[in-house]
C-alpha cells in the first residue's frame, strides 16, 4: 500500500530496490486492491493473496500458483515458508456459517490437503510457532443467546492429527 506520484489514487503491490530506487510491479494497481489479505512467508520468498481464491507467487522463480477456493477467511505461513494454512467458509443467506475448512498447501508438493472441517464454526489459522504445531481458533455465534463460543485447536502437522481441542475466551 504505497502511493507513487504517478498513481496517487490507486493501490498495488510493488517491489522496490533500495539500491537502485527502481520498482517492479507485482500486482498492478486497479482502483482498489484485489483481495483483502496478503501474507508474506517468513523467508520472504513467497506471498499469498486472496485474489480469485488464493494466488501464491514465488518471488525467486516468478512461478504463480492458483488455488481455486472461495470464501477465504485467513492465511498464515509456516515458519520455514514452505506451507500455507488457509481457512475457507460457506455461509447461508442470513450470513450464518454453514461450514468452515482449514487446509494446508505444501509448496514442495504443490498440493493442498484438508486438515479440519467444522459445521457452524468459523476457523482461523492463528499461529504457527514451530514447524510441527499449528494453532487454530474457532468462533461459533449462537443466535438464540446472542453470544459467541470460542474454541482453540492445536494441530500437529508432522503427526497429521489434532492434539488439543478446548474452549477459550477473549
C-alpha positions, 0 to 999 in steps of 0.5 A: 500500500504505497502511493507513487506520484504517478498513481496517487489514487490507486493501490498495488503491490510493488517491489522496490530496490533500495539500491537502485530506487527502481520498482517492479510491479507485482500486482498492478494497481486497479482502483482498489486492491484485489483481495483483502489479505496478503501474507508474506512467508517468513523467508520472504520468498513467497506471498499469498493473496486472496485474489480469485481464491488464493494466488501464491507467487514465488518471488525467486522463480516468478512461478504463480500458483492458483488455488481455486477456493472461495470464501477465504477467511485467513492465511498464515505461513509456516515458519520455514515458508514452505506451507500455507494454512488457509481457512475457507467458509460457506455461509447461508443467506442470513450470513450464518456459517454453514461450514468452515475448512482449514487446509494446508498447501505444501509448496514442495508438493504443490498440493493442498490437503484438508486438515479440519472441517467444522459445521457452524464454526468459523476457523482461523489459522492463528499461529504457527510457532514451530514447524510441527504445531499449528494453532487454530481458533474457532468462533461459533455465534449462537443466535438464540443467546446472542453470544459467541463460543470460542474454541482453540485447536492445536494441530500437529502437522508432522503427526497429521492429527489434532492434539488439543481441542478446548474452549477459550475466551477473549 
